[in-house]
Each structure stands twice: as C-alpha cells, then as structure tokens.
C-alpha cells in the first residue's frame, strides 16, 4: 500500500494526482489522501484507489491514513503549513515503520537559500531524514505550470530582467514520473534527487507561449500576483524566486543543467515546454 498526499490535484503541478494515476496504472495499491471528498476523489475511487479525506497538518487525520502503508508520497502546495504537514507525516511514518517517503522539495533547498520557501524545504528535508523513513527529496526546478499562470493575454509579464535570463524548468508530470518510479523501485535510492527537464531563457519561454515578454518592476508583478493567487505566502515565494533568476541573469549556476533523473526513474526523456503546451 502506497499513501499519496495531494492526490486530488491542484493548479501548482498536480504531482499528487499524477503520481496516484501512474501507480494505479502500474497495478499498485494506492491510498489517496485528499482534503475534500469531491468529484476528483470520486474519480480516484472509480480507478481503484482507496480514498481518505483529511487535513495533512492534523495527526488525527494522518495517523490512521498511514496504517498498513509501506511507502508514501508527500507534496504540499506553495502556501502556509509546509513544516506542520511534514512533521505530522514524518511522525506517523516513523510510527508505522515506512521504508520510503518520496517528497517534493525545491531545486536549491538549503539553509542559505535565497527564498524563505526553499529554506523551509531544507528544514522539512531534515525532519524527514531524522524520522528514518527512507526519505528521498525531489529537488525540482520551476514548474511549467507556474509560467502558464503568468502568460496572461498576449504577454508574459515577469520581473526577470532581459530576455536572455535563464530559468531551470520541469513539467509537474515529469516530477510525478520520477516519484512513481522511486516509489515502486525496491532498490536503494539516493536521498537527494535533482529534477530539471529543460533550461530556457525567459525569451524562449515567451516564444513558446506565442506571447511577448515584458520585464515589469517587482512591485507591479506583486500587485498583479496578489489578485491572481490571493495568498501572500505564494506571492512572497515567487517574488523571491524571480529575483534570484534576475540576479543570475544569463550566467551559469551549478544547478542550471538538465538532469538524467527523469529518464532514469521516470522512464522517458524530459517533456519540453512546447510539448507541455501542446
């Protein structure tokens, strides 16, 4: 039995939904952890998943959902509550004696990272490591889905500087393929797995969307983003993230490379942005 959190899916990559579907297609027993018992949960039931409804930050929800589970997938949206959810799942997983937890982290998770969210992800990684549950951290690049939100109308407006500013990218579906592969693989796995599917300039991204790129001031983007996301936590993270890429610009960075993990664990070459858009 594999527990999959975030199984209903959402607008930030829907990795949990992708993982649940991939595991079901491969004949695995899936316990799908969802927040609401809606039509998405119903679809998972129809496909053979056992659906559990609860709050990932609440031990009274997660502890019973963990019973009989051997492996688990953890994802949490870019909003408040990451460390609460991680600590709860880690405690329940340790109690149940899980042998592997695959969790979605961020590409540059570290105590010195330049965004608060990345620093929190590093702390979350430490919590899972100390729980001794075979944690594997998927340090993923920027999801294509985040750029799709910003490509509104006939322009892509982001505070990223000139068109040659480079960004490491990945499809949410590719992150899910890596996760599913690791959840089903009985072999030992490295605790950190970098997941980047494409390097592109913001100009190339705009061309793929068929829109003009507009470099806008950070404060203008923040005002727009608050209207779209309605969550100061999400806007805080993305604002810091764009600032990092603007700072690096067209230069090199040790993490700016396409990784082989998608093909090795996911079974196919990385999806490109143009493939994603098709």
C-alpha positions in Angstrom: 0.0 0.0 0.0 1.3 3.4 -1.0 -0.1 6.6 0.5 -0.3 9.5 -1.9 -0.9 13.0 -0.5 -2.3 15.8 -2.7 -4.0 13.1 -4.7 -6.9 15.2 -5.9 -4.5 17.5 -7.7 -4.4 21.3 -7.9 -3.2 24.2 -10.1 0.5 24.1 -9.0 1.6 21.0 -10.9 -0.9 18.4 -9.6 2.0 16.0 -8.8 -0.1 14.1 -6.3 -2.8 13.4 -8.9 -0.2 12.3 -11.5 1.5 10.0 -9.0 -1.7 8.4 -7.9 -2.8 7.7 -11.5 0.7 6.4 -12.5 0.7 4.0 -9.6 -2.8 2.7 -10.3 -1.9 2.2 -14.0 1.0 0.0 -12.8 -1.2 -2.1 -10.5 -0.1 -0.6 -7.2 -2.4 -0.4 -4.2 -3.0 3.4 -3.6 -4.4 5.1 -0.6 -5.3 8.6 -1.9 -5.2 11.4 0.8 -7.4 14.3 -0.2 -8.7 17.4 1.5 -12.2 17.3 0.1 -14.5 14.4 -0.9 -15.4 15.9 -4.3 -15.7 14.7 -7.9 -11.9 14.3 -8.1 -12.0 11.9 -5.1 -14.8 10.1 -6.8 -12.7 9.7 -10.0 -9.9 8.2 -7.9 -12.3 5.7 -6.3 -13.5 4.7 -9.8 -9.9 4.0 -10.8 -9.4 1.7 -7.8 -7.8 4.0 -5.2 -8.8 3.9 -1.5 -9.7 7.5 -0.7 -9.0 9.1 2.7 -10.3 12.6 3.5 -8.4 14.7 6.0 -6.0 17.6 6.8 -2.4 16.8 6.2 -1.4 19.1 9.1 -3.5 17.1 11.6 -2.1 14.0 13.2 -5.6 12.6 13.8 -6.1 12.6 10.1 -2.7 11.3 9.0 -2.0 8.6 11.6 -5.0 6.4 10.7 -4.3 7.0 6.9 -0.7 5.7 7.4 -1.8 2.3 8.9 -0.7 -0.6 6.7 1.3 1.7 4.4 4.9 0.8 3.3 5.7 3.8 1.2 4.4 7.4 0.8 4.5 10.4 -1.5 4.4 13.9 0.1 3.6 17.1 -1.7 2.4 20.3 -0.2 1.2 23.4 -2.1 3.1 26.7 -2.0 1.1 28.1 0.9 1.5 28.2 4.7 1.7 24.9 6.6 4.6 23.0 4.9 6.5 22.3 8.1 3.4 21.4 10.0 2.4 18.9 7.4 5.9 17.5 7.1 6.3 17.0 10.8 2.9 15.3 11.1 3.6 12.9 8.2 7.1 12.2 9.5 5.8 11.2 12.9 3.1 9.0 11.5 5.5 7.4 9.0 8.1 6.6 11.7 5.5 5.1 14.0 4.3 2.9 11.1 7.8 1.9 10.1 7.7 3.2 6.5 10.6 2.1 4.3 10.5 5.1 1.9 8.9 8.6 1.7 9.3 10.5 -1.6 8.7 14.2 -1.1 8.7 17.2 -3.5 11.2 19.7 -2.4 12.8 22.6 -4.4 15.9 22.8 -6.6 18.0 24.9 -4.3 16.7 23.8 -0.9 19.4 24.8 1.7 19.8 26.8 4.9 21.3 29.6 2.9 18.7 29.6 0.1 17.5 33.0 -1.1 13.8 32.3 -0.7 12.1 31.6 2.6 10.2 28.7 1.0 13.4 27.0 -0.1 14.8 27.3 3.4 11.7 25.8 4.8 12.0 22.9 2.4 15.5 22.3 3.7 14.2 22.2 7.2 11.4 19.8 6.0 14.1 17.6 4.5 15.9 17.4 7.8 12.7 16.5 9.6 12.1 13.5 7.3 15.8 12.4 7.4 15.7 12.3 11.2 12.5 10.3 11.2 14.5 7.5 9.5 11.8 6.6 6.9 14.0 6.3 3.8 13.3 9.8 2.7 14.0 10.8 -0.9 13.9 14.5 -1.7 12.9 15.5 -5.2 14.6 18.9 -5.6 12.5 20.1 -8.6 13.0 23.1 -10.9 10.3 25.7 -11.7 7.2 24.0 -12.9 5.9 24.9 -16.4 2.5 25.4 -14.7 3.8 28.4 -12.8 4.8 30.1 -16.0 1.4 29.2 -17.6 -0.3 31.3 -14.9 1.8 34.3 -15.8 1.2 34.0 -19.5 -1.9 36.1 -19.5 -3.4 37.5 -22.6 -0.8 38.5 -25.2 2.2 38.9 -22.9 4.3 37.2 -20.3 4.9 39.8 -17.6 7.6 38.9 -15.0 10.3 40.8 -13.2 13.1 38.8 -14.7 15.2 41.3 -16.5 16.2 40.9 -20.1 15.1 38.2 -22.5 18.3 36.2 -22.0 17.7 35.5 -18.3 17.9 31.7 -17.9 15.5 29.5 -15.9 15.6 25.8 -14.9 12.2 24.2 -15.7 10.3 21.0 -15.4 6.9 19.6 -16.1 4.8 18.6 -13.0 4.1 15.3 -14.8 7.8 14.6 -15.1 8.3 15.1 -11.3 5.5 12.7 -10.8 7.0 10.1 -13.1 10.3 10.3 -11.1 8.3 9.9 -7.8 6.3 7.0 -9.1 9.4 5.2 -10.3 11.1 5.6 -6.9 8.0 4.5 -5.0 7.9 1.3 -7.0 11.6 0.6 -7.1 12.8 -1.9 -4.5 16.5 -0.8 -4.9 18.2 1.7 -2.6 17.9 5.3 -3.7 20.0 8.4 -3.1 18.3 10.8 -0.6 18.5 13.8 -2.9 17.3 13.6 -6.5 17.6 16.7 -8.7 14.8 17.0 -11.2 15.2 19.5 -14.1 13.8 18.9 -17.5 14.8 22.0 -19.5 16.9 25.1 -19.4 15.4 28.0 -21.3 15.7 31.8 -21.4 12.6 33.8 -20.5 12.5 35.0 -24.1 12.4 31.4 -25.3 9.6 30.7 -22.8 7.5 33.7 -24.2 8.1 32.5 -27.7 6.8 29.0 -26.8 3.7 30.6 -25.4 3.4 32.7 -28.5 3.3 36.0 -26.5 5.6 39.0 -25.9 7.8 39.0 -22.9 7.5 42.1 -20.7 10.1 42.8 -17.9 8.0 44.5 -15.2 9.0 46.0 -11.8 8.8 43.6 -8.9 6.1 45.8 -7.2 3.9 45.8 -10.3 4.2 42.0 -10.5 3.4 41.6 -6.8 0.2 43.6 -7.1 -0.9 41.5 -10.1 0.0 38.3 -8.4 -2.0 39.1 -5.2 -5.1 39.5 -7.4 -4.4 36.2 -9.1 -3.2 34.0 -6.2 -4.8 35.7 -3.3 -2.1 34.2 -1.0 0.7 36.4 0.4 2.8 33.3 1.1 2.6 32.2 -2.6 3.4 35.7 -3.8 6.3 36.0 -1.3 7.9 32.9 -2.6 7.5 33.6 -6.3 8.8 37.2 -5.9 12.0 36.0 -4.2 12.3 33.3 -6.9 12.1 35.7 -9.8 14.7 37.9 -8.0 17.1 35.0 -7.9 16.9 34.4 -11.6 17.1 38.1 -12.4 20.3 38.2 -10.2 21.9 35.3 -12.0 20.7 36.5 -15.4 22.3 34.8 -18.4 25.2 33.4 -16.3 25.9 29.9 -15.2 24.9 28.2 -11.9 25.8 24.7 -10.6 22.1 23.7 -10.7 21.5 25.0 -14.2 21.5 21.7 -16.1 19.1 19.1 -17.3 19.2 16.1 -15.0 19.2 12.4 -16.1 16.8 11.5 -13.2 13.7 11.9 -15.3 14.7 9.3 -17.9 16.3 7.0 -15.3 13.4 6.9 -12.8 10.6 8.2 -15.0 11.2 6.0 -18.0 11.2 8.7 -20.7 13.1 11.8 -21.8 12.0 15.1 -20.1 9.0 16.9 -21.5 9.8 20.2 -23.2 7.8 23.3 -22.7 6.4 23.1 -26.2 5.3 19.5 -25.6 3.6 20.6 -22.4 1.8 23.4 -24.2 0.6 21.0 -26.9 
